[in-house]
Amino acid sequence: MLILAQRLDLGAYGLLVTIISAQLLLSRVLLLGVETGIVRLRTVLVTESAPDRVTQAGLLVILYSSIALTLTLSVALVLLPAIRSAPWLIVLSSIVVGAVGTAFVDYTYAFWLSRLSYRTAALTQGSASIGRLFLTLLALHIAGPALGPVAASYTGASLVFGVALAAAVTRVIGFSGDRSLIPFLVRYSLWACIANVIVILGLYEGTFLLTALERQAATGAFGLALTFSLGFFAVYNGYSDYLLPRAARVESRTELLMFVRGAYGAAFLLILCSSILCWGIGRFLAHVLKPEMLDVIPVFYVLALSMIVLFLQAPLEAVTHYALRPQLVTLAWAVRALSIALLALVWAPDQGAPGMAYAQLGGSVTGLAVLSFALVTALALDRRPTSLVHPPNI
C-alpha cells in the first residue's frame, strides 16, 4: 500500500482504499458470522462427525451468499444502465470479486484456528496476503499507475486464493453436501455476523464519510495512515483469535478468572511493544514519504493508538463467547461505530483526516468502556454455575 500511495495520485489512492473497505465490509455480510461460529461450535459438538459437518455447513453458507451477491450485481447491471459505465463497472465488480475471495480466505483461517492449528492458520492468511502483494505489484509494473488493473489484481488475487484454500479444507474434512446444520450455525452466528459488519464499518467508516464529504485528498491521507495503523489491528485480531478457542475450553469461573488475569498480562505487554513499534514506524515514514504527504504521520499516531486500545478489549470479547453472550460484543462495536460517526460530524468537516482520526480514537475508548460495564453486569446477574459453559449438544 505504501508503494501504491507513492505511485498513484492521492485521489486515486483514496478511491482504491474505498474499494478495499467496501470489499472487506461486504465479505462480513457474505460470511454471516460463520467463521466465528465454527470456532466455538466445533469445541462443543460431541459426536465424532459433527465438527466436520458444521465446517461444511459454513462453506455452503458462503457459497450460497456469494451466488446471491453475484446474481444481485448481474440484475443491477441489467436494470441500471448508468452503472455499466467503466468507472462504476470496475469499482462494483472489484468489490464483489474481492468480497467473495476474502470471505473464503477468512473462513479457512477460522477453520484452522478451531483446530488450534495456529501455524497453518497463519500460513493460510499469509499466503493470500503475499499473493495479493505480488499480483498487485505485477499489475502496477505492467499497466503503470492505473486504478483499474491495480484494483482488479488486488481483488482477483483474493478470489483465487480464497477458492484454493477452501478447496484444501474440503479435502481435509470431505464434502457430503449435508445441509442439516446450516440453520443451527446461522442462528448461532447471527450476532457475530452483525458484530463483524460493524467492526469493519467502524474501521473504515472514516474513508466512507470523507468520501461522502467530497474530501478525496483527505480520504487518501486518512487511508494511508489507516493502512499502517491496521498493522496494530492485525495484532489485536491475532491476539483475539488466539484467546477465543482457549476461552471456549474454560470449564469454571475459577478457571475464567485465571484466564482473564493471564490475558490482560499479555495485553499490557503487547501495548508496551506496540507503542515502541508505533514510534519506530512514524520515524520510518518520515524518511520515505513524499514531502507533501508528511501530514499523514500525526494522523497515523492517533489511529495507531485507537487500535492499541483494542488490546484491552480482546480478553473481554473472549469472555463474552465463553459466556455465550456474543450480543455484548455487537453492542460494544455498535457503540464504537456510532461514537465515531457522531464525533466525525463535529471534527471531520473542518479538520479532515486528523479530525476523523480523533473521532476513531474516541470511539475505541467508548466501546471499551461499554463492553466492560455490560460484561461485568451480565456475569454478576447470572449466578447459575453451569449456564456459562456449554450450549445443548447436537
N, C-alpha and C positions, 0 to 999 in steps of 0.2 A: 504494500500500500504506500510505503514511503517512495518507492521508485515511481509508482503511478502518479503520486502527487507532484513529483518533480517533473514528470513528462507531460501530464495533462494540464490544461489551464484550470484554474480553481473552480470555475463554474461547472465544467465537465466532470471534474473530480467530485464535486458536490452531488451531481446527478447520479454518478456511479455509486456513491455511498448511499443515496436514497434507494437505488435499485437493490443493493445488498441488504439494506434494512428491511425493505418490503419482502424480500425473499425469505429472510430469517423469520419475520413475523408470520408469513403465510405458512411456513413449514411447521410452526407450532400448531396452527389450525389443522393441518393435514395429519399430524401425529395424534391429535385428540388426547394427549396426555398418556398414551400407552407406554411410552418409553420410561416414564416414572412408575406406572402401574406394574410393569413386569418385574422391576427391581424388588418391589415389596411382595407381590403375589407369588413369585417363584420361591420365596422363603417360607410361605405358609400353606401352600398346596401340598397335601400329604401323599397323594398317590404318585407312583413312580413315573407315570406318563404325563401327569398334569403340568409340570413345569414347561415341558416342551410344547404341550398343547396351547398353553397361554402365550408362549412366544410366537407360535404360528398364528394365533388369533390376532396378535398385534401386527404382524406382517400383512395379513389380509385387510385389516382396518386401513393401513396406509395405502395399500394397493387400491382399495375401493375409493378412498377420499381423493387420491391422485387422479383416478379416472374421472371422478365427478368434477374436479377442478379443470381438467383438460377439456372436457365437454362444455363446461361453462365458458371458457375462453373461446372455444370454437363458435358457440352460439353468439357470443358478444361480437365476434368479428363479422358474423353474417348480418346481425341486426344493426350494428353501429358502424357504418362506413367510415366515419371520422377516425376511428382508431386503427384503420387499416393503413394509415399513412406510415412512412418509415420510422419516424421517431417513436410513435406510440407502439408500433408493432415490435420494435427492438426492446423497448422497456418492458412491455407486458409479457412477451414470450420469454425474455430473460428471467423475469421474476418467477414465472410458473415453472420453468425448467429447473432453476436453482432451488425453488422450494421443494419440489419432488425429490431431487437428489439429496438435499440437506436432511429431509425427513428420514430417508433410508440410512444415511450415514449416522445420524444421531441415534436411531433405533438400534442399529447393530452395536454401537458403542454401549448403550444401556444393557443390551443382552449380555455382553461380556462382563460388565460391571455386576450384573445379577449373579454371575457365577464366581465373583471375586477374582476374576482374571484381569487384574489391573494392567499388566503388561500388554496383553492382547488388546484391551480397550484403548490403551494409549496408542498402540500401533495402528488401530483402526482409524482413529481421528487424525493421527499424524500422517498417514498415507494419503488421506483425502486432502489435507491441507497442503502437503508438499506437491501433490498433483495439481491443485489449483495454482500454486505458485509457478510451477514450470510452464504449464499451458498458457497462463495469462502473460507471463514474460515472453513466451514464444510468439503469441499474437501481437504483443507490443513491438517485438523486433521485426516481424514480417509486415504488419499493417501500419506501423507507426502509431502516433498518439491519437487514434480514432476510437471514440467511445463504443461504437457497435461491436467491432471484433474483440475488444477487451472485455466487455460485458458478456458477450456470447461465450468466450473461452472460460471465464471465471465460473459462470453458472453451468455451462456444459460439463466442465470437469466435475462439479458436484454431482451431476446426474450419472455420469459414467462410473464414478467411484461408489456412489450410493447403491446403484443396481448391482455392481460387482460384489460389494460387501454383503448385501442382503442375500445374494445367491450363495455366498460362502456360509452364511448362517443356516440356510435351508439344507445344505449338505451335512451340517453338524447335527441338526435336530430331525431331519427328514421332513417330508411335506405330504400330509394325507388329505388336505382340503377340508379338515374338520373346522366347522364354523360355530360349534356349540358354545364356546367360551367367549365369543365376541360380545354379546350383550353384557355379561358379567364384567368383563375387562373394561368396556366403555363406561359402564355405570361407576365403577370404582375410580376410573381415571378422569372423570369429568372435571372435578375440582382442579386436578393437576393440569389439565388442558387449559382451563381458564387462567390459572396462575402462570403457565408458560407463555401464553399470549401476552399477558400483562407485563411479564418480565421483559420480553423483547420490546414491547411498546414503550416501557419505561426507559430502556436503554437507548432507543433510537428516536423517541418522540421529539428530541431536540432537532434532529435532521428534518423531520416532517414539519414541525412548527416553523422553523426558519425558512423552509421551502415555501410554506403557506404564506409567510410574511414577505415573500419575494426577496429574501436576502440570500441569494445564491452563493455569493462570495463568502458570507458568514457561514453558510452551510458547509462549504468546502473546508474552511478553517476549523469549524467545530468537528466536522467529520474526521479530519486528520488527527486532531487532538484525541478524539474518541477512539480512533484506531489504536493509538499507543496505550491509552488507558485500559482498553479491553484486555490487554495482557494481564492486568490485575483482576479483571472479572474472570478470566480463564483460571487464575489461581483459586479464586473463590469457588468457581464452578467445580474445579477438580477436587478441592477440599470437601465441598458439599457432597459430591459424588462418592468420595471415599467414606464419608460418615454415614450416608444413607443406608447402604446394605448392612453396615455394622450395627446401626441403631435398630434395624429390623430384627436383629437377633438378641436384643436385650430382653431378659425374661422377668425382671422385677424392678421396682422403684429404687431399691438399693443399688442395683447394677446401673440403673439410669443415672443416679447421682454421680457415681464414679465415672461414667461415660462422659457426662457433661463437664466435669472437672478436667478430665484429660483433653477433651475437645477444645475448651477455652484456653488451656495452657498452650496447645499447639497454635490456636488462633492468634494469641498475642505474639508468639514467636514469628508467625507469618507476617504480622503487622510490622514488626521491627525490621525484618529482612526486606519487605516490600517498600518500606519508607526509604531505606538506603538505596534500593534499586531505582525508585522513582527519581531521587535526586540525580543518580547517575544517568538515567535516560534523558532528563532535562539538559544536563551538560552535553550529552551526545548530540541532541537535537540542535543545540546552539551552534555546533560546528558543521552540521550537514544541511540544515535548511537554508533555502534562499533568503536573502535579507528581508524581502517583503513578506516572508512567512514566519518571522521570528515571534510575532504576536501569538502564535499558536502555543508557545511554551507555557505561559502562565495559565492558559485555558487547560492544557494538559495536566498541570499540577492539581488544579481543582477537581477535574474529572477523575484523576487517579485516586484522590482522597475519597471521592464518593464511592469508588469501587472497593477501596481498602476497608471502609466502614462495613461493607457486606461480610467481611471475615467474621465479625461478631454475630452475624445473623445465621451463618451456616449451622452451628450446633443447635440453635433453636428450631431451624427447619427440620433437621434430622429428628428431633424430639416430637415434632408435630406428626410426622409419619409413623413413628413408633406408637404414638397415642391414637393413630387413625383419625386425625383431625386435619386433613390437608386443606380444609377451607380456611384455616387460620393463616396459612402461607398465602393463599389467594387474597385474603383481606389485607395482609401487610403489603403485598406488591401493588394492590389496587390503590391503597392509601399513598404509596410512594409515587405511583404514576399520576394520581390526581394532584398531589402536592407539587410535583414538578410542573404540571401544566399551569396551575394557579400562580406559582412563583414566576414561571416563564412569561406569563401575560404581563407581569409587573416589570420584569427586568429585561427581557429579550428585545422588545421593540426598540429600546434606546441603546442598550449595550451590546446587542448582537450576540456573538459567540460567548464572551465572558459572562454575560447575564444568564445565558442558557446553562452554562457550567455551574454557576452558583445555585441555580434552581435545581439541578440534578443532585448536588450535594445536600441541599435542604431536604429533598425528597428521600434520600437514603437514610438520613438521621430520623426523620419522621416515621418511615416504615419500620425501622429497627425498634423504635420506642413502642409502636402499636403492637408489633408481634410479641415483644417481651411481656407487655401487660396482658394481652389476650391469652397467651400460653400459660402464664402463671395463674391467671384466674381460672382457666379451664381445668388445669390439673388440681387446683385447690378445691374446686367444686366436685370433682369426680373422685369419690372415695372407694369405688369398687376396685379391689386389688386385681381382678382378672380382666377388667374391661379394656385395659390398655395393651394387652398382649397379642392376641390373635383374633382375626375375624373368623366366621364359620368356615370349616373346611369344605372342599368340594370333593 
